[in-house]
């Protein structure tokens, strides 16, 4: 099956399914939180395997469990009406547990710094960053925020791929982290994401009020974070000499290959909602 067909299937089947889950409001978007939990767990397992290719690690069950605690805790805090500052506490204690485990169990310590640092990073990257999607669910316009966020990131990724395929043949290799990425692809990502932001403002001016300049800046920020997020995961894979994080997603590789831009963009989108649109999410 060609990549074009696979991407079209994702667009016409996968994206509507995910967006449909966003609009299921039962129990503070419980179906969406379940998907977030699953993606967080599988993503942490994939990232662990990437790092473990050439680096020592703490036990995988411990790292994955502490990662999973974060999205679960976030949902519990939402149900109980607890402040989101508690999420940072959960992450902090998770990091302390990993450090304490190394102190109490290691017999030699020549690889301790690397093992602890990479293990804590997995909890941060796959567990903490993804909680910024969950945090959006407490607002009255939550379904719009999350749907628009996912739509903007997906359009950025898809437009970058399309422009790169059509116009990127002679301008590839501008970023060493991903030599197949092209200048045309980056430009396409920005055009797609900014266009999605402008469309969003036109469709829901009450939810996303303001002038055109605000949509352009908003789209530029999300496009930048989405593109950098994709490149960051490319660095992880290149360092470990692997092509894909996994094989679970047709045409995409692993779960981490599909959510790398989402993970990196979620906190940027979250903060931008507050700064640009006055959304009190903190």
Secondary structure, 3 states (H helix, E strand, C coil): CCHHHHHHHHHHHHHHHHHHHHCCCHHHHHHHHHHHHHHHHHHHHHHHHHHHCCCCCCCHHHHHHHHHHHHHHHHHHHHHCCCCHHHHHHHHHHHHHHHHHHHHHCCCCCCHHHHHHHHHHHHHHHHHCCHHHHHHHHCCCHHHHHHHHHHHHHHHHHHHHHHHHHHCCCCECCCHHHCCCEHHHHHHHHHHHHHHHHHHHHHCCCCCCCCHHHHHHHHHHHHHHHHHHHHHHHHHHHHHCCCCCCCCECCCECHHHHHHHHHHHHHHHHHHHHHHHCCCCC
